[in-house]
Amino acid sequence: MSGRGPKPYKAKDKGGLAENVALLQVDGDGELKILTAGQAFEAWIGRPARGLKVAELSIDRARALQELHDEAVGDARPVQMVVYGVVDGLVCVYDLVAVPLSNRRELSLCMVYIEERERNFSLVEAMFQATKDGLLAGRDSRRGERAK
């Protein structure tokens, strides 16, 4: 039996927990900022995350992260949230969990974990299945002519 223990975990290992995690911190100006993030988290926001201010993200992503962070830090406990997004016509469902890592609200540090749920569904298909009568799309055939 060798004296070696298990291989130490490295943040760069593919498929590890770090791929789905981001560290958020309120900076000296009071703005929420992403310190670092894994590839799954960056895929969700659609861009590199290191040093990025949350306010610079798309409105839906920024709002979700800001609300999640504020609740976790304000309540001093982990908080879970479900968010939805449309990607290539499919509705994607994501679970977000925020864990506060500090108890100082002014310079709070928070870890956010994201996981995409396996089951995605087509937005168009869902709209058609939501009605028994079907949908009708119309278009003005006069193309640029003003109604008389």
Phi and psi in degrees as a GROMACS rama.xvg file:
@    title "Ramachandran Plot"
@    xaxis  label "Phi"
@    yaxis  label "Psi"
@TYPE xy
-81.878  161.535  SER-2
-83.7588  9.45796  GLY-3
-85.4362  142.182  ARG-4
-95.1259  -166.227  GLY-5
-64.4252  154.363  PRO-6
-60.6133  130.98  LYS-7
-65.7207  144.171  PRO-8
-75.8315  135.805  TYR-9
-118.625  139.488  LYS-10
-60.3518  -24.3687  ALA-11
-84.4382  -7.66801  LYS-12
-59.57  134.055  ASP-13
-68.9987  137.141  LYS-14
79.7598  3.6276  GLY-15
-81.9791  176.865  GLY-16
-56.6934  -36.2507  LEU-17
-61.5771  -24.0639  ALA-18
-63.4416  -28.7705  GLU-19
-104.612  10.7269  ASN-20
-118.931  147.386  VAL-21
-133.309  148.519  ALA-22
-106.378  125.666  LEU-23
-115.303  144.097  LEU-24
-145.183  143.41  GLN-25
-81.8715  124.922  VAL-26
-83.9014  -177.432  ASP-27
-60.5819  -23.7227  GLY-28
-89.1193  1.05579  ASP-29
83.8164  11.7841  GLY-30
-98.5619  140.086  GLU-31
-77.0973  130.207  LEU-32
-133.091  145.004  LYS-33
-90.3312  115.667  ILE-34
-74.9507  -47.092  LEU-35
-157.795  158.696  THR-36
-156.567  153.31  ALA-37
-83.3952  173.621  GLY-38
-64.3687  -37.8041  GLN-39
-65.4581  -38.779  ALA-40
-67.5501  -43.2239  PHE-41
-64.5582  -34.2419  GLU-42
-64.5956  -36.809  ALA-43
-66.5553  -40.7932  TRP-44
-85.567  -14.3007  ILE-45
80.3987  21.1545  GLY-46
-168.891  166.694  ARG-47
-61.6672  142.884  PRO-48
-107.198  -22.2011  ALA-49
-56.1302  121.21  ARG-50
76.9564  6.21303  GLY-51
-81.9621  135.509  LEU-52
-77.7631  136.744  LYS-53
-59.7273  -33.771  VAL-54
-63.3999  -18.4295  ALA-55
-84.9474  -6.2973  GLU-56
-78.8505  170.52  LEU-57
-59.4345  152.199  SER-58
-56.487  -39.1348  ILE-59
-69.8458  -40.7025  ASP-60
-68.9315  -44.2129  ARG-61
-61.3716  -44.8177  ALA-62
-64.405  -43.822  ARG-63
-61.0275  -47.1335  ALA-64
-66.7838  -40.3239  LEU-65
-64.3824  -46.143  GLN-66
-64.7207  -42.6008  GLU-67
-62.0656  -48.0296  LEU-68
-60.579  -49.5439  HIS-69
-59.7983  -41.7115  ASP-70
-68.6883  -43.8373  GLU-71
-63.0276  -45.4767  ALA-72
-72.0239  -41.3221  VAL-73
-63.2788  -39.4098  GLY-74
-90.8101  -8.87029  ASP-75
54.3791  46.1192  ALA-76
-156.472  159.517  ARG-77
-63.0429  145.38  PRO-78
-133.352  139.473  VAL-79
-114.429  145.413  GLN-80
-145.276  146.032  MET-81
-109.25  129.094  VAL-82
-125.156  154.017  VAL-83
-122.449  150.245  TYR-84
-152.307  154.788  GLY-85
-107.438  121.698  VAL-86
-128.448  117.174  VAL-87
52.8679  40.4644  ASP-88
81.3081  -1.60634  GLY-89
-104.898  136.417  LEU-90
-82.8775  121.247  VAL-91
-106.212  140.393  CYS-92
-115.252  130.967  VAL-93
-123.997  140.218  TYR-94
-101.094  128.86  ASP-95
-117.769  137.461  LEU-96
-130.716  128.237  VAL-97
-112.002  133.257  ALA-98
-122.837  115.645  VAL-99
-69.17  135.042  PRO-100
-108.888  -0.788316  LEU-101
-143.969  161.555  SER-102
-110.866  13.685  ASN-103
-98.488  108.997  ARG-104
-63.4635  -33.9242  ARG-105
-65.2649  -41.6548  GLU-106
-123.937  49.0311  LEU-107
-64.1439  148.991  SER-108
-122.657  131.574  LEU-109
-140.464  137.078  CYS-110
-99.8948  131.487  MET-111
-118.015  127.807  VAL-112
-108.22  135.206  TYR-113
-124.685  140.463  ILE-114
-142.325  126.906  GLU-115
-83.9737  133.094  GLU-116
-73.1262  150.351  ARG-117
-65.9588  -38.853  GLU-118
-87.0152  110.12  ARG-119
-107.793  155.988  ASN-120
-138.78  155.497  PHE-121
-76.3155  129.466  SER-122
-65.0498  -42.068  LEU-123
-64.4705  -44.8908  VAL-124
-62.5067  -40.3157  GLU-125
-63.8461  -37.8256  ALA-126
-65.8424  -42.8681  MET-127
-66.4446  -37.0528  PHE-128
-76.0587  -15.3899  GLN-129
-77.6635  -12.4008  ALA-130
-130.023  144.965  THR-131
-85.4164  -22.6392  LYS-132
-90.1384  -15.8042  ASP-133
94.0056  179.178  GLY-134
-122  150.944  LEU-135
-129.484  127.996  LEU-136
-112.11  131.899  ALA-137
-117.843  161.769  GLY-138
-144.754  140.456  ARG-139
-71.5269  120.745  ASP-140
-86.0325  -5.05621  SER-141
-82.2724  -11.6724  ARG-142
37.3565  84.0599  ARG-143
85.9852  -16.1991  GLY-144
-75.0848  141.017  GLU-145
-83.0357  144.169  ARG-146
-67.4447  138.455  ALA-147
